[in-house]
Amino acid sequence: MATKKYTVTLPEELAEAIRAEVGPGGFSRYVTRAVERQREQDRLGEAVAWWETEYGEVTEAEMAAAEAERREIERQHAELARARQVAAGEPVETPQDEHRSAAA
């Protein structure tokens, strides 16, 4: 992808905090990723608005069902990843280990 230099104005404290985190060469990459994520969010917002215009508002029950489905998919993926680690002879954290690590 071709690049072009632009001038943008940011609050100094924010820009300096980002530079401190990403180092001198990572600032443009960081800002680019942030802008890309914002564009994705904007497109998703447009898609939801269109969907709700066509089919009605998404209900709390539908949101809860979608969240439960997402959690189940994550659980299945974690289970598959653990199985692959075991098959490869790699050390595997148990869910109890993960909770202990998060609490520490």
Disulfide bonds with the S-S distance in Angstrom:
none
